[in-house]
Each structure stands twice: as structure tokens, then as C-alpha cells.
């Protein structure tokens, strides 16, 4: 007996796992309405009952959803759905599906990156950050794992999970005064 593919909001047919992070999983999906492949990021079910994680996920959707730039992964849709197994509300973000590899994976290959190519990658990231900063959003977790490189060399910044509005006075710390981000990349 063949198992039916899982549908989110009767629109997104969920497929293979693309990645897993600290608070969410990302899967390839098919938008049945627009007949296109997308990526769908869902908050992990074990974190869905925690209001802090719910708020952080909502903030990511809001921050990234307002950014339309060629070097930033675009957000197409957001919402939430009840998980049948746990009864928890699971928020999701539907994003552009980017073909390519993360800069982390490219660096782990061990092959040297030519200086000109490294500069192209850096300029793509800086263009994305300039645009987001001008829109009032600070990413706060730039690292090689959050930068995709397409087969044509286009840089795509992703994962605005801990982004903050520039006007937020606590933009570098949580309310408990704990610094957040990825430890290896904090200056």
C-alpha cells in the first residue's frame, strides 16, 4: 500500500528532507496551486508548544517575508497547521527552493576558492545585508551554512531566524541579556 504524500494547507505536497536546524526542518515541497517546487520550513513539533520558539519563528517569517532581493531567499507564504500526532500548532514558512550548495559545504570540500570567486561570494552577501539593513532588518547569524551558492554562482542569504528590527533596542541580546547567534561566528 502506497502512503499518500502529506499536504500542508491542502496546497503544499511535502517531499524529501533538505535540512535540519536547531528549531526547524526544511523539506522540498510542491505548490499544487502554482505548480512549482518550493522549500517548506516547519518548526519542530517538540518546540511547537513553546511560545518563545513560536515567536522566533513568526519573527523570521515577518523579517524575511518583507525582503525582496536577488541575494535573499524569498518567502512565498506562511501559516500554521495542527500536527495530527501531537495536536500542536506547527508554523511553517514556504520559501523559494534554491538549487545549489551552502558555502559551508563548498568550504568543507577543501579545495581552495580563488580570491576573485571569494570576493564575488562576499559581495553577494554584503548586497543582501545592505538591502536588509536598509529595510530595518539585521540578520544576526551570518555564517557559511546560511549562504547558498547556486550553480550559476548567485549568492542567496537565508535563515533570518534570529533577525531583529534595527529599531529594536535589544537587537544584540535576548530579554534575559544572553547573547545569541552561532558561537563560532560571534566576534
Secondary structure in CASP SS format (residue, H / E / C, confidence):
PFRMAT SS
TARGET T0000
AUTHOR 0000-0000-0000
METHOD secondary structure of the structure
MODEL  1
X C 1.00
X C 1.00
X C 1.00
X C 1.00
X C 1.00
X C 1.00
X E 1.00
X E 1.00
X C 1.00
X C 1.00
X C 1.00
X E 1.00
X E 1.00
X E 1.00
X E 1.00
X E 1.00
X E 1.00
X E 1.00
X E 1.00
X E 1.00
X C 1.00
X C 1.00
X C 1.00
X E 1.00
X E 1.00
X E 1.00
X E 1.00
X E 1.00
X E 1.00
X E 1.00
X E 1.00
X C 1.00
X C 1.00
X C 1.00
X C 1.00
X E 1.00
X E 1.00
X E 1.00
X E 1.00
X E 1.00
X E 1.00
X E 1.00
X E 1.00
X C 1.00
X H 1.00
X H 1.00
X H 1.00
X C 1.00
X C 1.00
X C 1.00
X H 1.00
X H 1.00
X H 1.00
X H 1.00
X H 1.00
X H 1.00
X H 1.00
X H 1.00
X H 1.00
X H 1.00
X H 1.00
X H 1.00
X H 1.00
X H 1.00
X H 1.00
X C 1.00
X C 1.00
X C 1.00
X C 1.00
X C 1.00
X C 1.00
X E 1.00
X C 1.00
X C 1.00
X E 1.00
X E 1.00
X E 1.00
X E 1.00
X E 1.00
X E 1.00
X E 1.00
X E 1.00
X C 1.00
X C 1.00
X C 1.00
X C 1.00
X C 1.00
X C 1.00
X E 1.00
X E 1.00
X E 1.00
X E 1.00
X E 1.00
X E 1.00
X E 1.00
X E 1.00
X C 1.00
X C 1.00
X C 1.00
X C 1.00
X E 1.00
X E 1.00
X H 1.00
X H 1.00
X H 1.00
X H 1.00
X H 1.00
X H 1.00
X C 1.00
X C 1.00
X C 1.00
X C 1.00
X C 1.00
X C 1.00
X H 1.00
X H 1.00
X H 1.00
X H 1.00
X H 1.00
X H 1.00
X H 1.00
X H 1.00
X H 1.00
X H 1.00
X H 1.00
X H 1.00
X H 1.00
X H 1.00
X H 1.00
X H 1.00
X H 1.00
X H 1.00
X H 1.00
X H 1.00
X C 1.00
X C 1.00
X E 1.00
X E 1.00
X C 1.00
X C 1.00
X C 1.00
X C 1.00
X C 1.00
X H 1.00
X H 1.00
X H 1.00
X E 1.00
X E 1.00
X E 1.00
X C 1.00
X C 1.00
X C 1.00
X C 1.00
X C 1.00
X E 1.00
X E 1.00
X E 1.00
X C 1.00
X C 1.00
X C 1.00
X C 1.00
X C 1.00
X C 1.00
X E 1.00
X E 1.00
X C 1.00
X C 1.00
X C 1.00
X C 1.00
X C 1.00
X C 1.00
X C 1.00
X E 1.00
X C 1.00
X C 1.00
X C 1.00
X C 1.00
X C 1.00
X E 1.00
X C 1.00
X C 1.00
X C 1.00
X H 1.00
X H 1.00
X H 1.00
X C 1.00
X C 1.00
END
